Amino acid sequence: MTPLGLVTILLGAALPMIDFFIVNVALPSIEHDLRASPATLEMVVAGYAVAYAVLLVLGGRLGDTYGRRRLFLWGVAAFGVTSLACGLAPGAWWLVAARVAQGAASALMLPQVLATIHATTRGERRTKAVALYGSVGGISIVLGQVLGGVLVSADLAGTGWRAVFLVNAPVAVAALLCAVRSVPDSRAEQPGRSDIGGALLLAASLIALLLPLTEGRAAGWPLWSVLLLVASPFLAWAFARVELRAERTGGSPLLPPSLLREPGVRRGLTIGLPIFTGFAGWMFVSAVTLQQWLGFSPLKSGLTLIPMGVAQFAASMLAPRLVTWLGSRALTVCALVHAVGLAILALTVLWTPWSALSPLVLAPGLALCGLGQGVQLALYYRIVLAAVPAAKAGAGSGLAATVQQSCLAMGVATLGSLFLAMVPGLGMRNAFAIALAVQLAGLVGLGLLSLRLPRRLG
């Protein structure tokens, strides 16, 4: 794959992640302009997140069958069109529907990125490409916050919040033109038949888990949310049984259970739980704290996170060398660095007067967090994909991305809900410190898990 091809597919990976977070900054303007209720605003976010997570594995499987380049092109085009639909939405529920469609387009596009890297690169080139992919994911989240603040504040041609969606259209056109010329095609050597039953059960199990987690708290945990949560493990069990039977009888399961029998895949998915749950919870808690407690504007709040983003990108670039030097203990070291960063942030917030808490004062702790996160993201994909056969690259990439998106949703729902529940009684300062302590406990778990990895990583 040429350098232009790699840049193009990495752009395709960045767009969905930026859009996942950029809308958060625009929600107050959307509420005012479209007269949207709080529940509708939640659906603007949740509709995208759930559609995205639910369809990722199916998107990867379609790429295996019909060609990853073709699905990438269709996904980029659909993302551009649905972004226009979001930006031109005349009403709140139109915006919700367009966001669901945008999430589905992202699910077509994103799995093809990792699958194409996995199928068309080898050795050191693959290691560097996967490290770049990990850095793009983290940088995109920070960039989403910053870009959202810039666009909403600039109010370009009176577009206001609509600019955060409209800006995607020209970027999608540029990505399409580059992809046609530079992205290589790949697919599974023996494409499988459609697994409609597996696709429906996977969608049902993820919806039953993610929809209550993203909407339940805002709605006051109504009966439907509790029933869906209770049903989710049973639906997941039914999905596993259908996939096992399909593989045993020579069928073509949507998510081959043999993937999960690979030790590297299991290890990678396990370490992904504390990485992504903690990261998403941190982004939510920090956004609320910076804007509601410290009174930062959306733009200033986003700019505050720049040291974390820069450090994260630098760490991801150094991750291959760090792994060559330390092996799997690189994950242990980065968990320790991240934990030190969180501790510094907690102490800074607890001991510094409110008026003195500026972006510069918060920068040292944020930079250390970014260093740890940059290595974690790169190693997550490296560990998972190293054990995935090239013929199952799409399914493996879809699985890795689904775990990532599901954990992002769970992080906001669990750590975010805990934080908001503590604020009335403890105050935002103490609630913020406790939320960081919970994430710190997750990093301790990550460090312990890393000690069980083989010293030499594939």
C-alpha positions in Angstrom: 0.0 0.0 0.0 1.3 3.4 -0.9 1.8 6.3 1.6 -1.2 8.1 0.0 -3.3 5.0 0.4 -2.4 4.7 4.0 -3.2 8.4 4.7 -6.5 8.0 2.9 -7.8 5.1 4.9 -6.5 6.6 8.1 -8.6 9.7 7.2 -11.5 7.3 6.9 -10.8 6.1 10.4 -10.6 9.6 11.8 -13.9 10.9 10.4 -16.2 8.6 12.4 -14.3 9.1 15.6 -14.2 12.9 15.2 -17.9 12.9 14.6 -18.6 10.7 17.6 -17.3 13.5 19.9 -17.6 16.8 17.9 -21.4 16.8 18.3 -21.1 17.1 22.1 -19.9 20.7 21.8 -22.8 21.6 19.5 -25.6 20.2 21.7 -26.6 23.5 23.5 -26.9 25.2 20.1 -28.9 22.3 18.6 -31.3 22.5 21.7 -31.9 26.2 21.2 -32.2 26.2 17.4 -34.4 23.0 16.9 -36.2 23.4 20.3 -35.1 19.8 21.1 -35.9 18.2 24.4 -33.1 16.7 26.6 -34.3 13.2 25.7 -34.1 14.1 22.0 -30.5 15.5 22.4 -29.6 12.2 24.1 -30.9 10.4 21.0 -28.8 12.6 18.7 -25.7 11.1 20.5 -27.0 7.6 21.3 -28.5 7.0 17.9 -25.2 7.4 16.2 -23.3 5.4 18.8 -25.6 2.5 18.9 -25.9 2.2 15.1 -22.2 2.5 14.8 -21.4 -0.2 17.3 -24.1 -2.6 16.2 -23.1 -2.7 12.6 -19.3 -2.8 12.8 -18.9 -6.6 12.7 -21.4 -6.8 9.8 -19.5 -4.0 8.0 -16.2 -6.0 8.4 -17.9 -9.1 7.1 -19.3 -7.4 4.1 -15.8 -6.1 3.3 -14.4 -9.7 3.5 -17.1 -10.8 1.0 -17.5 -8.0 -1.5 -14.1 -6.3 -1.3 -12.8 -3.9 1.3 -12.0 -1.1 -1.1 -15.6 -1.2 -2.5 -17.1 -1.1 1.0 -14.7 1.7 2.0 -15.8 3.8 -1.0 -19.5 3.2 -0.3 -19.0 4.0 3.4 -17.1 7.3 2.7 -19.8 8.3 0.2 -22.6 7.4 2.6 -20.9 9.3 5.4 -20.7 12.4 3.3 -24.3 12.2 2.2 -25.6 11.6 5.8 -23.4 14.4 7.1 -25.2 16.7 4.7 -28.5 15.4 5.9 -27.5 16.2 9.5 -26.3 19.7 8.6 -29.5 20.5 6.7 -31.9 18.9 9.2 -35.1 21.0 9.5 -36.1 19.5 12.8 -34.8 17.5 15.8 -36.1 14.1 14.8 -34.8 14.5 11.3 -31.4 15.1 12.9 -31.8 11.9 15.0 -32.7 9.8 11.9 -29.8 11.3 10.0 -27.4 10.6 12.9 -28.5 6.9 12.9 -27.8 6.7 9.2 -24.4 8.4 9.7 -23.5 5.8 12.3 -24.4 3.0 9.9 -22.2 4.6 7.2 -19.3 4.8 9.7 -19.8 1.1 10.4 -19.4 0.3 6.7 -16.2 2.4 6.5 -14.2 1.9 9.6 -13.7 -1.9 9.6 -12.2 -1.7 6.1 -9.3 0.4 7.5 -7.8 -2.1 9.9 -8.7 -5.0 7.6 -6.9 -3.4 4.6 -3.8 -2.7 6.8 -3.9 -6.3 8.0 -4.3 -7.8 4.5 -1.9 -5.6 2.5 1.1 -4.9 4.9 3.6 -7.1 6.6 6.3 -6.9 9.3 7.6 -3.5 10.2 5.2 -1.7 7.8 2.2 -3.3 9.5 3.5 -2.4 12.9 3.9 1.3 12.0 0.5 1.4 10.2 -1.3 -0.1 13.3 0.5 2.4 15.5 -0.7 5.2 13.3 -4.2 3.8 13.5 -4.1 3.8 17.3 -2.8 7.4 17.3 -5.5 8.5 14.9 -8.2 7.2 17.2 -7.0 9.1 20.2 -6.1 12.3 18.3 -9.6 12.3 16.6 -11.3 12.3 20.0 -9.4 15.4 21.2 -9.6 17.0 17.7 -13.4 16.5 17.8 -13.6 18.6 21.0 -11.4 21.3 19.7 -12.8 21.5 16.1 -16.4 21.5 17.5 -15.6 24.5 19.7 -13.9 26.3 16.8 -16.7 25.7 14.3 -19.6 26.6 16.7 -17.8 29.7 18.0 -16.9 30.8 14.4 -20.5 30.5 13.2 -19.4 30.4 9.6 -21.9 32.1 7.3 -24.4 31.8 10.1 -24.4 28.0 10.0 -23.7 27.7 13.8 -23.9 24.1 14.9 -24.6 22.9 11.4 -21.0 23.5 10.4 -19.8 20.5 12.5 -21.7 18.2 10.1 -21.4 20.2 6.8 -17.6 20.3 7.1 -17.6 16.5 6.6 -18.9 16.7 3.0 -15.8 18.2 1.3 -13.5 16.0 3.3 -15.5 12.9 2.2 -15.2 14.0 -1.4 -11.4 14.4 -1.1 -11.2 11.0 0.6 -13.2 9.4 -2.2 -11.0 10.9 -5.0 -7.8 9.7 -3.2 -9.3 6.3 -2.4 -10.2 5.5 -6.0 -6.6 5.9 -7.0 -4.6 4.7 -4.0 -6.4 2.2 -1.8 -5.7 -1.4 -2.8 -8.5 -4.0 -2.8 -8.5 -7.1 -0.8 -11.1 -9.7 0.3 -11.4 -13.1 1.8 -10.3 -15.9 -0.5 -13.4 -17.9 0.1 -16.3 -15.4 0.8 -18.9 -16.8 3.1 -22.7 -16.9 2.8 -24.8 -14.3 4.6 -25.5 -15.0 8.3 -28.8 -13.2 8.7 -29.6 -14.9 12.0 -26.3 -14.0 13.5 -26.5 -10.4 12.4 -29.9 -9.9 13.9 -28.9 -11.5 17.2 -25.7 -9.5 17.5 -27.7 -6.3 16.7 -30.3 -7.2 19.3 -27.8 -8.1 22.0 -25.8 -4.9 21.5 -28.9 -2.7 21.4 -30.2 -4.3 24.6 -26.9 -3.4 26.3 -26.0 -0.1 24.8 -29.3 1.7 24.5 -30.2 1.5 28.2 -26.7 2.5 29.1 -26.8 5.6 26.9 -30.4 6.5 27.5 -31.5 5.0 30.8 -30.0 7.5 33.2 -31.4 10.5 31.3 -34.8 8.9 31.2 -34.8 8.0 34.9 -34.2 4.2 34.4 -37.7 3.3 33.2 -38.9 -0.3 33.0 -37.9 -0.8 29.4 -34.3 0.0 30.1 -34.1 -2.5 33.0 -35.8 -5.2 30.9 -33.4 -4.6 28.0 -30.4 -4.9 30.3 -31.7 -8.1 31.8 -32.3 -9.5 28.3 -28.8 -8.6 26.9 -26.9 -11.5 28.3 -29.5 -14.0 27.1 -29.4 -12.5 23.6 -25.6 -12.7 23.7 -25.8 -16.3 24.7 -28.2 -17.1 21.8 -25.9 -15.3 19.4 -22.9 -17.4 20.6 -24.9 -20.6 20.2 -25.9 -19.7 16.6 -22.4 -18.8 15.6 -20.9 -22.0 17.2 -23.5 -24.2 15.3 -22.8 -22.4 12.1 -19.0 -22.9 12.3 -19.4 -26.6 13.4 -21.6 -27.4 10.5 -19.4 -25.7 7.9 -21.5 -22.6 7.6 -20.3 -19.0 7.5 -20.8 -17.3 10.9 -20.8 -13.5 11.1 -18.2 -13.7 13.9 -16.3 -17.0 13.8 -16.0 -18.3 17.3 -12.6 -19.6 16.3 -11.4 -16.0 16.5 -12.1 -15.9 20.2 -10.1 -19.2 20.7 -7.0 -17.4 19.6 -5.1 -16.4 22.8 -3.9 -13.2 21.3 -7.4 -12.1 20.4 -8.7 -12.8 23.9 -5.8 -11.0 25.5 -6.2 -8.0 23.3 -10.0 -7.7 23.9 -9.5 -8.1 27.6 -7.0 -5.3 27.9 -9.3 -3.2 25.7 -12.0 -3.1 28.5 -10.1 -0.8 31.0 -8.4 1.2 28.2 -11.6 2.3 26.4 -14.0 2.4 29.3 -11.6 4.6 31.3 -10.8 6.8 28.3 -14.5 7.5 27.4 -15.3 8.1 31.1 -12.4 10.5 31.4 -13.4 12.5 28.3 -17.0 12.9 29.6 -16.0 13.8 33.1 -13.3 16.3 32.0 -15.7 18.0 29.6 -18.3 18.5 32.3 -15.8 19.7 34.8 -14.0 22.1 32.5 -17.2 23.7 31.2 -19.6 23.6 34.1 -17.2 23.9 37.1 -14.3 26.0 35.7 -16.6 27.9 33.3 -14.4 27.3 30.3 -16.0 28.0 26.9 -16.2 25.0 24.5 -13.2 26.3 22.6 -11.1 26.8 25.7 -12.1 23.4 27.0 -11.0 21.7 23.8 -7.7 23.7 23.7 -7.0 22.6 27.2 -6.8 19.0 26.0 -4.1 19.7 23.3 -1.2 18.7 25.5 -2.8 15.3 26.0 -3.4 14.9 22.2 0.1 15.9 21.3 1.6 13.6 23.8 -0.7 10.8 22.7 0.4 11.1 19.1 4.1 11.2 20.0 3.7 8.1 22.2 1.9 6.1 19.5 4.7 6.9 17.1 7.3 5.6 19.7 5.2 2.6 20.6 6.9 0.2 18.1 10.4 1.0 19.4 9.2 0.8 23.0 7.8 -2.7 22.3 11.1 -3.8 20.6 12.9 -2.7 23.7 10.5 -3.8 26.5 8.1 -6.3 24.8 4.7 -6.6 26.5 6.1 -4.7 29.6 5.7 -1.6 27.5 2.0 -1.9 28.4 2.9 -2.1 32.1 5.1 1.0 31.9 2.5 3.0 30.0 -0.2 2.1 32.5 2.1 3.3 35.3 2.8 6.6 33.4 -1.0 7.1 32.8 -1.7 6.4 36.5 0.9 9.0 37.6 -0.8 11.5 35.2 -4.2 10.9 36.8 -2.8 11.2 40.3 -1.2 14.6 39.4 -4.4 15.8 37.9 -6.4 14.8 41.0 -4.0 16.5 43.4 -3.9 19.6 41.1 -7.7 19.9 41.2 -7.9 19.2 45.0 -5.2 21.6 46.1 -5.2 24.4 43.6 -7.7 27.4 44.1 -10.4 27.5 41.5 -9.3 30.8 40.0 -5.8 29.4 39.4 -6.9 26.2 37.5 -5.8 27.2 34.1 -5.0 25.1 31.0 -1.3 25.6 31.8 -1.6 24.3 35.3 -3.5 21.2 34.1 -1.0 20.5 31.2 1.6 18.3 33.1 -1.0 15.8 34.2 -2.8 15.8 30.9 0.5 15.2 29.0 1.4 12.2 31.1 -2.1 10.8 30.5 -1.6 11.2 26.8 1.7 9.4 26.9 0.1 6.4 28.5 -2.9 6.4 26.3 -0.9 6.6 23.1 0.9 3.3 23.8 -2.2 1.6 25.1 -4.2 2.2 21.9 -1.4 1.1 19.6 -0.8 -2.1 21.6 -4.5 -3.0 21.8 -4.8 -3.3 18.0 -1.4 -4.9 17.6 -2.2 -7.7 20.1 -5.6 -8.4 18.6 -4.7 -8.3 14.9 -1.5 -10.2 15.3 -3.6 -13.3 16.0 -6.2 -12.8 13.3 -5.8 -14.8 10.0 -5.7 -12.6 6.9 -8.8 -14.4 5.6 -10.8 -13.2 8.6 -9.3 -9.7 8.7 -12.6 -8.0 8.3 -14.3 -10.0 11.0 -11.4 -9.5 13.3 -11.2 -5.7 12.7 -15.0 -5.4 13.2 -14.7 -7.3 16.5 -11.9 -5.1 17.7 -13.7 -1.9 16.7 -17.0 -3.2 18.2 -15.3 -3.8 21.6 -13.8 -0.3 21.4 -17.1 1.4 20.6 -19.1 -0.7 23.2 -16.5 0.2 25.9 -16.7 3.9 24.9 -20.4 3.8 25.4 -20.1 1.9 28.7 -17.4 4.3 30.0 -19.7 7.3 29.6 -22.7 5.5 31.1 -20.9 4.0 34.1 -18.1 6.4 35.1 -20.1 9.4 33.8 -23.2 8.4 35.8 -21.2 7.8 38.9 -19.6 11.2 38.6 -23.0 13.0 38.1 -24.5 11.1 41.0 -21.7 12.2 43.3 -21.7 15.9 42.4 -24.8 17.0 44.4 -23.5 15.5 47.6 -19.7 15.9 47.3 -19.3 18.8 45.0 -17.7 18.7 41.6 -14.1 19.0 42.9 -14.3 15.9 45.0 -16.5 14.0 42.5 -13.9 14.7 39.8 -11.1 13.3 42.1 -13.1 10.2 42.9 -13.8 9.6 39.2 -10.1 9.7 38.5 -9.5 7.3 41.4 -11.9 4.8 39.8 -10.1 5.1 36.5 -6.8 4.7 38.4 -8.1 1.4 39.7 -8.8 0.3 36.1 -5.2 1.1 35.2 -4.0 -1.1 38.1 -6.0 -3.9 36.6 -4.5 -3.1 33.1 -1.0 -3.3 34.6 -1.7 -6.7 36.2 -3.2 -8.0 33.0 -0.1 -6.9 31.0 2.1 -9.0 33.3 0.3 -12.1 32.0 1.1 -11.3 28.4 3.9 -13.1 26.7 7.0 -11.0 26.8 7.4 -11.0 23.0 4.5 -9.5 21.1 3.6 -10.6 17.6 
